[in-house]
Amino acid sequence: MDKTLKYMYTLISFISLFFIAKNDAVYIKCKTDADCPKSESTIFAMKCNNYRCIYDYIHKRNSYAT
């Protein structure tokens, strides 16, 4: 009985990893950057890439080298 419960727990945990990794529902569909929601961050912005809204790094570094 104990081995069966451990087996089922392991099997369910292993299978759930595929559902989490393949979750496409978190992406927002878009055609242009204007379709994506605005970000409150000054470092990241939402950009349209392959018809999906993703966070893009927009922060520019200061160049101190002269």
N, C-alpha and C positions, 0 to 999 in steps of 0.2 A: 504494500500500500504506500509506504513512504517513498519507495523508488519510483512508483507511478506518478506521485505528486511532484517529485523533483523533475522527472522527465517532462511532464506537462508544463510546469513552470518554465523550464529551460526552453522548451519548444515555443511557447507563447512569447517569451522575451526575445528569442531569436527572430521570429517572424515579424514582430512589431518593429524591429529595426528597419526592415524593408519598407514598411508603410511610412515611417518617419522620413527616411531618406528619399523616398519617391513622392513626397507630398508636393504636388504642383499647385495646389490651391492657394499657396501663400503668395504667388506672383500675381501682380495686377497687370492685365493686358493693356497695351498701349500701341499707338502708331507714331506719336511724336512725344517729345519731352513735355509738352503742354498737357498731355493726358495723365501724367503722373502727379501724385499729390505733392504739395510743397513740403519741404523739410524745414524744421526749426533749427537745424544744426548749421553752423558756419563752416564746418569741416566737410560735411557730406551733403550731396544733393541727389534727388531722385532723377535718374535719366532713363530714357527708353533705349533698351538694347535687346535686339532680337524679339521685338514685340512684347517685352516684359519690362516692368519698372524695377530698376535695381538702384542701390545706393552707390554713388560714384564719389571718389575722393577728389575734392576740389581745393583743398587747402594748399596754398602756395608757400614754399619755404622762403625765408629771407636769405639772400646771399650776402654773407659777410666777407667773402673773399674779394679783394680788390686788386 
